[in-house]
Amino acid sequence: MSNQVSKTIRIQLDDAQTIMELSQLIQKYDAEIFLQKNVHGSMMEANLKSILGLVNLQLQGDDQVKVICEGPDADSALQAIEHFLNAN
C-alpha cells in the first residue's frame, strides 16, 4: 500500500541554494514527488525528480507551492523538501 502526503509551502530560499541541490537531495527517495505551482493563473505540475520540470516551474522566494509525495518514504521526502525550501 502506498503512502501519500502533501503540504502547501511558501518558499524561502537563500541565494546559495540551487535547483541542482534540490534535485540531488530527492534522488535518494523512492517516493514519486510532484510540485504544483500557480503560474499566471494556470496550475503547473512537475515531477521534482526531473531537472527540466524544476527549471520550468521557475521557483522563486515567496512562491506558494504544493508538494505531493507518494510512496514508501513519502513522509521523509516531504520533510526533506520542506526543510530545503524553507532554508531561511
C-alpha positions as MATLAB code, in Angstrom:
seq = 'MSNQVSKTIRIQLDDAQTIMELSQLIQKYDAEIFLQKNVHGSMMEANLKSILGLVNLQLQGDDQVKVICEGPDADSALQAIEHFLNAN';
ca = [
       0.000    0.000    0.000;
       1.349    3.381   -0.985;
       1.518    6.333    1.378;
       0.593    9.773    0.011;
       1.213   13.062    1.784;
       1.025   16.665    0.627;
       1.633   20.106    2.030;
       1.436   23.683    0.816;
       4.695   25.513    1.435;
       5.796   29.125    0.996;
       9.308   29.037   -0.450;
      12.050   30.849    1.444;
      15.249   30.027   -0.463;
      18.578   31.609    0.235;
      20.802   32.869   -2.560;
      23.210   29.928   -2.335;
      20.572   27.240   -2.997;
      20.167   25.816   -6.459;
      17.723   23.617   -8.316;
      20.532   21.087   -8.761;
      20.877   20.761   -4.979;
      17.148   20.120   -4.630;
      17.279   17.550   -7.429;
      20.210   15.745   -5.798;
      18.515   15.800   -2.396;
      15.395   13.999   -3.583;
      17.021   11.370   -5.807;
      17.577    9.100   -2.783;
      13.839    8.774   -2.119;
      11.710    6.051   -3.697;
       8.598    8.242   -3.484;
       7.192    9.979   -6.528;
       7.452   13.687   -5.785;
       5.457   16.385   -7.536;
       5.285   20.124   -7.087;
       2.307   22.253   -8.111;
       2.580   25.992   -8.647;
       0.168   28.585   -9.980;
       1.862   30.335  -12.912;
      -0.063   33.271  -14.374;
      -3.397   31.728  -13.397;
      -2.619   28.199  -14.615;
      -1.706   25.358  -12.282;
       1.566   23.754  -13.370;
       2.809   20.433  -12.030;
       6.282   18.978  -12.330;
       7.962   15.807  -11.199;
      10.707   17.039   -8.866;
      12.999   14.246   -9.987;
      13.065   15.876  -13.422;
      15.556   18.740  -13.718;
      13.611   20.086  -16.700;
      10.405   20.081  -14.662;
      12.126   22.050  -11.901;
      13.503   24.587  -14.364;
      10.083   25.088  -15.970;
       8.491   25.963  -12.618;
      10.908   28.886  -12.138;
      10.838   28.669   -8.344;
      11.389   31.955   -6.546;
      11.375   33.110   -2.959;
       7.881   33.738   -1.578;
       6.205   31.423   -4.141;
       3.499   29.235   -2.670;
       3.666   25.649   -3.879;
       2.045   22.332   -3.081;
       4.359   19.356   -2.637;
       2.842   15.908   -3.176;
       4.799   12.768   -2.274;
       3.609    9.225   -2.852;
       5.494    6.090   -1.956;
       7.005    4.141    0.912;
       9.165    7.040    2.138;
       6.756    9.877    1.292;
       6.813   11.357    4.801;
      10.616   11.559    4.875;
      10.744   13.022    1.372;
       8.196   15.709    2.244;
      10.124   16.683    5.380;
      13.399   16.980    3.443;
      11.805   19.097    0.699;
      10.083   21.356    3.215;
      13.367   21.843    5.084;
      15.199   22.698    1.844;
      12.538   25.137    0.598;
      12.382   26.923    3.962;
      16.125   27.409    4.384;
      15.907   30.931    5.828;
];
